Amino acid sequence: MKRTLRYIMLLMLLPVFSLCADSEQNEKEQQVLKALNETAAYISDVLINEEGYSRCDYNLTEGRWYDYEPPWHTGQAIYALTEAYRITGEKKYLETAVKAGNWWVGLEIKDHPKLKGMINSIHGDHAGNVIVFATMSDGSAGLYKLYEQTGDKRYGDVPTQAGDWMLRNMCLLEEGVCYDNVDPETGEVLKENSPFWPDKENQDLYDVARPNNEGSLFLDMYEYTGNDEYKDAFITLCNSLVEKQGPEGLWMDFMPNHKEEGSVHPRFNLWYAESLINGYELTGDKKYLEAATKTAGIFARFQDGRGTIYYKNFVDGRRDRSSICGSSVAFSGLLWLRLREHGVEGFDKNIELSADWILKNRYAADHPDPNLTGAVINTRLRYKKGKLWYTQRDVGSTFGVRFLASYYDYTFGQKAGHQ
């Protein structure tokens, strides 16, 4: 009799449990949308300047902005804004993305005898006044997203033309690498010495060239044009990544990883893994998915119990806690989400840690410094120009919005029926 009564009482309480669960789910959905909107508004209103490019790095002690590879930082901002527009339908985000896209395509080089068709993708920080392959390819994905939203062919034509120049002049596909740098004055590809290693006297191929599959540029070019040559180049670089990946799931032979000290860059390896997932989706070859899963696994170990990932991590498990890398929290989350979509298990806890971390670790929307309102925390502490150089970086917010949009799709998309 007592069991029967308990059973009846449980049945009566089930609707209450269900309502509580629905309420919690609705509250979480609103939190995600609020964070997405506040951060996208920050990108639109603060990060993109009057000329249309990202302000990049904000020096927290000086209260001043400094350029840092504007073509790729702006391209990531465009990517984030198109994603925010896709989820929310807020036209301001798309309008700002168009403004930034117009600046980006304006980098096209039209009058140099050797560089015609390339874009002026100057690094501008420690590498100096040099055109860098990844500065272009890390930003180009946003332009193709903007083309998808607007139908304006300039946003596909200009990066495709530049990528074709890079394929013809910078790629050694038989070695599975592409040269990193070009002299903007002479148009010569730097094949012997890289400005990234100013103190290294004897440089080999891996010092001046990498697989350079960041941004999956050649895949975007193939999907935009239908040209199989671009698809073949992309697959060649994916194969190179599988061959050159270390057992820990990283590419320690290439900067900005530092093999000698065992330190790992917080995004570089994730870009390669992202391109491998794209390779799997293109070909169905599981070796790409398996390699990406290895990378995802070590970044799950880099993430601490509160969800934080720091700027510098070490293969042996050590962490340098001086810089907090919100962009790595978000980009790792993007990787874990995409693997989950392909049936890879084991990262659900990490996905939720990344989501909760980004919801909690943003500057307030009413922060007294308008240069920070709504930004995702992404600090970097360096010694530069004779002093400590402490910055808040734009990439925490751009990758944060990309993650929040994908997390919204993953968690609430079917229920919400968003565009």
N, C-alpha and C positions, 0 to 999 in steps of 0.2 A: 504493500500500500504506500509506504514511504517513497519507494523508488518511483511509483506511478506519479505521486504528487510532485517529486523533483523533476520528473520528465515533463509534466504539464507546465510547471513553472518555467523550465528552460525554454519550452516552445513559446511561452508568452513573452519571454525576454528577447528572443531572436530578433524581432523587428526593432527593438531598442538598440541592440548591438549593431544592426545593419545601419540604422540612422546615424549612430555615432561614427561608424566607419565612413559613411558618405560625407558626413560633416567634416571629418578630418581630411578626406580627399579633396573636398571643395576648398577648404582652407589652404591646403598645400598648393593647389592649382592657382589660387589667387596670389599666393606668395611668389610663385614662379613668374607669373605674368607681371606682377609689380616690379620684381627685380629686373626682369627683361626690359620693361619699359623705362625704368629709371636709368639703367645702364646704357640702353640704346639712345636715350635722350642726351646722356652725357657725351656719347660719341658724336651725335649730330650737332649738339649745341656748343660743345667745348673743344673736343679733340680735332675736328675738321676746321681748319682756319679759314680766313676770308678768301685765300687763294684756292682752297679746295684740297689741301693735303694735310695729313696728320701732323700734329704738333710733336708727337713722339714722346720724348722723355721730359718729365717735369722735375727739375731740381728742387727738392723739398726744403733745403736750407737757404737757397737763393730766391725761391719763388719765381723761377724763370724756366722757359721751355727751351729744349735743345733738339735739333734734328738728329735722327738716327735712322739711316736707310729709309727715307720717306716713301720710295716706291712700294716696298713690301709692307710697311706699316699702314700705308694708305690703302693698299689692296686688301689687307685684312679688315680694315675698317669698313670698306665697301661690302665685303663678304658678310660681315656682321649685320650691317644695316639692311641688306637685302633679306637676310634671314629674319630680322626683326619685323620687317614689312610683311613678309610671308605669313608670319604668325598673327600679327596684330592688325594688319591693314592700315597702319598709320602712314599717311602719305608723306609726312615730313621726313621719315627715314629714307624713303626712296628718293625724294628730292635731293637730300644731302648726298646720297650715294651717287646720284647722277652728277652733282657738282664735283665730287671727288673723282668720278670716272672721267669727266672731261679734263681735269688736271692730269690724270694718269696718261690718257691717250695723247695729251699734249707733249709728252716726253719723247715722242717718236722723232728719230733722227732723220732728217730729210736731205741735208746738204753736205754730208761728209762722204768722201769718195769710197771709203772702206766700210763705214758703219751705217750706210743708208739702209733703213728698214729696221734697225735695232732701236731700242729705247735707251734713254740716258739714265740707266739704273745705277746711279752713283751710290757707293756705300756711305762715305762721308764721315764715318767715325774713325776707329783706330786703323782701318785699312786705307783711309785717305781718299783722294780723288781718283777712284778707280771704278770702272763698271764691273759689277759682280753678277754672275749667272743667277745665284739664288736670290739676290735682291729683286730680280725680275720675276723668277718663277715662284717665289714665295708669295708674291703679290698678285700674280696673274689670275689665280683662281677666282678672286673677287670680281674681276672684269667679265669673266664668262658667266658668272651668276647674274651680273647686272645686265648682260645681253639677254639672258633668259627672261628677266623681268620686264625689259623694255623693248626688245626686238631691234635695238639700235646696233647695226652691224659694226660700227666703229669699235665697240667694246669686245668684239670677237676678232675683227680684222687686225687691229694693231698688235695685240699680244701674239696672234698667230704668225704675223709677219716677222716679229722680233724673234719668236721661237724658231722659225725657219732659219733665220740668220744664225742663231746659236747652234742649231743642228748642223749647218753647213760649215761653220767656222770653229766651233768650240768642242765638238764631241768626238771622242775616240771610241766608237761603239765596239770595236774589236777588243778593247780593254775594259769596256763596261763603265767608262767614266767620261766626264766632260770637264774641260778646263774651267777654272773658277773666275779668272779675271781678264779684263781687256783694258788697254791703255786708251782713255777717251780722246787723247790728242792724236796719236798715230793710228789708232784702230787696230793695233797689233795685239794678238792674244798672248798673254804672259805664260810661256811654256817652261821656263827655267826657274824663275823665282817668284814667290808669292809675297805680297805685302803683309799677309797675315803672319808671316814668320820672319820679321825683319832681322832677327838675331841668329837665324839658322843659316850657316854658310853653305852647306851642301844639302840641296833639296832634291827629292826624288819625285816621281810621278804623283804619288799620293799626297805630296805637299802642295801641288799646284792644280790637282784635279780630283774630283770626287764623283760618285754615282749621280749626284745632283738631280735626284728624282723628287725633290721637294715641290709641293704644289701640283704634282702630276701633270705638268705642263703639256707634255706630248700627248697624253691621253685627252686632255681638253681640246687640243688642236685636232686630233683625230675625230673626236665627236662633233666638232664644229665644221670640219671640212669633208669628212669621209675618206681622207687620204690615208691609205694603208701604211705608207712610209712612216707616218707619225705613230701609228699603233705599234709597228715593229720596233721603233726606237724606244717607246715606253716599255714594251715587254722585255727588250734587251736590258734596260736598266733595272727592271724588276728582277730579272734573273741574276744580274750582277749583285744586287742587294742580298739575295738569298745566298749566293756564293761567298760574299764578303762579310756576312754577319757572324759575329763571334758567338760562342756557346752560351753567353749570358743574355743574348738577344739584342746586342748593341753593335755599333760600327765604330769601334775604338781606334781604327787606323786613320780616321778622318777627323779633322777639326770641324767644329769647335769642341769635340771631345778631346781630352788630353790623356793619351795612353800612358805616358811616363808616370804621371801622378795618379792615374786611375779615376780622374774626374769626368763626369758625364754632363753634357749640356741638357737643359731641362726641356727643350722642344725638338732639337735636331733629329734625334732618333725617332720621335713620334711622327715627324713628317715622313720619314722613310717607311715606317710601319703603315701609316695611312695610305701611302701610295701602293703598298703591297695588298692592302684590302681592296683597293680599286683594281689592282691586277687580278685578284681572285674573282671579283665581280665581272670583270671583262672576259676572263678565260675559263673560270671554273677550276683552275689548277690549285689544289689544296696546299701545295708547298708554300704558296704566298700567304695563305691564311695561317698556316702553322708558324711561319717566320714572324708574322705580325703578332701572334699570340705570345711568342717569347718576349718580344718587346713590352707588350702589355703586362706581362708577368713581373718583369723587373721594376716597372714603374708602380705597380701595386705594392711592391716591397719598399719603394722610395716613399710612398704615402704613409704618413704616420696615423695614429689612431684618431686624431681630430680632423683628418682629411688634408692636412697641410703637405705640400711638396715644396722643398726649398730650391733655390736657384742652382746650387752646386751639390751634387750627390756623388758618391764614390762607389765603384764596383764592389768594394769590400763591405758596403753597408753603412759607412760613415756619412754624416750630413754636415754641411756647413750651414748653420742656422742664421747667418748674417743677412740673408736676403730671402724674402718670401715670394714664391713664384705662382701667383694666381693663374697665369696663363698655362702653366704646366698642370695644375689641378684641373683646369677646364679641358685642355687638349687631351690629357690622359682619359678624362671622362668621356670625351667624344670617341676615343679609340675603344674604350670598354663597351660603350653603347653599340657601336657598329659590330663589334665581335659578338655581342649578345644577340643581335639581329640575325647573325649567321649560325646561331646555335652553340656558340662557345660559352661554356659556363664557368663560374668561379669568380666573377667580377661584380656581382650584384651589390655586395657590401661597399665596394670601392665607388661604384656609380652613385650610390646614395650619400656616401661621405663627400664626394665632390659636389653634389647638389646642395647639401646642407652647408658646406663650407662657403660656397659662393653666395648663398642666401645671407649668411651671417657676416661675411668678411668683405663688406663694401663700405666706402665712405658714405656718410649720411647724405640724403638728398638735400638737406638744409645745412650742409657743412659750411662753416664760415669762410673757407677758402673756395671760391667758385671754380678754381682749377681742378677740384677734386670731387665735386658733388656727384654722387652716384657711381663713382668708379670702383671697379674690383681691385682689391689690394694686390699690387705687384711691385715690390720694391727691389732695388738693386744697390748694393753698397760696393763702390770701387775706390781705388786710389788713383786720382787723375788730376792733371794740372797742378800738382804739388799739394793736393789736399784731398780729404775724403769727399767723394762724389756720391751723394745719396739721392736716388731718383725714384719717383713713381712712374711706371712705364705704362704706355697705352695698351699694350698687348694683353694685360690682364682683363681689360674691359672688352676688347674685340673677341678674344677667345671665350670670354665669359658669356657673351651674348650668343655666340655660336653654340656653346654647350647648352645654355638654357633653352634655346629653340629646339635642339635635338632631344633634350630631356623632356620637353613639353610634348613633342611628337610621341616619344616612347611611353610616357606616363598618362597623358590626357588626350592625345590627338584624336583617337577614334570617338571618344565621348564628346569632345568639343566640336568636331566637324569643321575645324578651321580651314581656311583656304590654303 
